[in-house]
């Protein structure tokens, strides 16, 4: 066996070698891909008016340009994670990023709205292959004592991507590069994707589950059906007037997920290759972290949408001004994420995450107070303080939480675990977006005069943010189920056992 083959079969051995720097190049590549996906989720919203005007898209088609991506992404995440476990995380990452790049090109050169919708659905499906491999590759490549630093970087990327998408979309749309209007928001992915594909082939080491697994096609069908039945009504409900079939579909989704659990238990007994590794939920840190991730996704889903509508529709700001207003938030998230993992969590454990929930709630309440005090005359600089406080709170949560969820997960199930993490985040976001129809639009009356629009949006923004603060209080309570001490200390002990076992599994 050559040294290269050993590297491919046992990435942990490579990761434990201080002399090997390849893993840091691999980290930069997968983090760039993760950033590209995060930006792509938000960059489209800011360009919707330009797309509608230039492409002649109907309101329903505009809905599907955003919803199609989300549906394909959420429905395929768990499957993408398991495919990485079976066929190799590097292989699936490269296939995903290659397909994502091609889909981005199809979006950028779409000849009509129908082609753009189809290309966005394809793009979401390719993202579902690519994104779960990011955390899986990190988990399989880096030893426990280095993962805290790595997840700190990941948290910073999450914060940066959350706000830079709208800013980048605003700049590219207003610049109208080469007269292409909105198309550069998709075409910008091409050079990034090609570079990641070339460098990924060279620097990322392959890893997969040590024992042979099979793809659970029935599990794939049940997960996809359940996600579609849940997310489709949430996405289209307000536009269609919340019809009865939407509620029936969401209730039916619970039955489908119950059937999935029963089938996965049977699948585990039969051949040990379930799509969803239910044994993961016996790990307390994983189960508690998943619950927090879901509820946190709800809070973010509500906030980011109503925040954008508040600034652009309520206050009448341009997309560029709205994007620039979010810069302090992005900086605060990135700085707090790195600080929390490297300095605070090793000393204070879960108290850092709980402090983050309380700090974010304080920032939300401060934002409500300032919005009420200044009304329609509020300035961007007056929003800076609450946004910095909120960003710091979010940074204290996002990076340590990812580490807490994956810390005690066995390496052979890291793909499945990563897919579950991303899936519950999407489910939480979808639920939050659905609640916006009730918590935000439900507060805005119909048939408003032009003079009434601004104040109505301001009042609805404050009402919705009150619910965000309440959700953060729930997250604070859920965090009591997380381990008190830093998960890495516990994992460090189990890591030795795992490394000792790996040669027998590999050899």
Secondary structure, 3 states (H helix, E strand, C coil): CCHHHHHHHCHHHHHCCCCCCHHHHHHHHHHHHHHHHHHHHHHHHHCHHHHHHHHCCCHHHHHHHHHHHHHHHHHHHHHHHHHHHHHCHHHHHHHHHHHHHHHHHHHHCCCCHHHHHHHHHHHHHHHHHHHHHHHHHHHHHCCHHHHHHHHHHHHHHHHHHHHHHHHHHHHHHHHCHHHCCCCHHHHHHHHHHHHHHHHHHHHCCCCCCCCCCCCCHHHHHHHHHHHHHHHHHHHHHHHHCCCHHHHHHHHHHHHHHHHHHHHHHHHHHHHCCCCCCHHHHHCHHHHHHHHHHHHHHHHHHHHHHHHHHHHHHHCCCCHHHHHHHCHHHHHHHHHHHHHHHHHHHHHHCCHHHHHHHHHHHHHHHHHHHHHHHHHHHCCHHHHHHHHHHHHHHHHHHHHHHHHHHHCCCCHHHHHHHHHHHHHHHHHHHHHHHHHHHHHCHHHCCCCCCHHHHHHHHHHHHHHHHHHHHHHHHHHHHHHHHCCCCCHHHHHHHHHHHHHHHHHHHHC
